[in-house]
């Protein structure tokens, strides 16, 4: 088995259960973080972003956190 496999086998797998949040719940949490705390959680790969916005977001993140390490 390699790291690229989508599923990993484990003796604890049956105890894990489903993921705690689905896509809509995560979106609602992100919206709530923005409204209540002014925290923006956005991925540069979000399809709603224009290429200009995507590049600006990446530059802002690199300014604050440093450059992304390419694997």
N, C-alpha and C positions, 0 to 999 in steps of 0.2 A: 504494500500500500504506500502511496506517495502523498506528499503534502497537498497535491492538486486534487485529490479525490474529494468529492462533494460531501461524502458521509464518512465518518470515522466510527469504527466498531469499538465498543467499550462494554465492559461488564456492567457499567452503570447506566447504559443507554435506556433501559426500560424504566429507570427512575427519573429520567430527565424531564419528560413531559413536553407539552407544546411550548413554543416561544410565548413569552408573556404578552406581547403586543403584535397586532397585525399592522399592515401598512397605514390604514386609516387612523388607528390609535397613535401611531408614531407621529403622523402629520399633525394630529390634534395636540400632542405634547409639544411639538416644535412651535405651533401657533401660540399656545399658551405661554411658552417661555418668552416669546417675543412680546406679547401683550402685557404680561405681568412683570417681566424683569428686564425687557429690552435686550434679550439675548437672541441673536440670530444664528440659527443652525441651518446651513445650506451646503449642498454638495456642488462642486464645480461641474459635475456631470448632470445636474438638474436640467431637464429638457426645456424648462420654461425660461432659461437664461439665454440671452443673445451671446454671440461669441465675444463681443466687447465686454459685456458684463462678466462673463466667465473669466476672461483674462484679468479684469480688474479685481475680482474676488481672489484669484490666485496670487496676484501681486500683493494684495493686502495681507493675505495669510503668510506669505513668505516674509513680508516686512515684520510681522508680529512674531512669527514662530520659526522662521528660518526656511531654507529651501527644502522641498520634498526630496527624499532620497529615492532614486529610481532603482527598482529591483532588477 
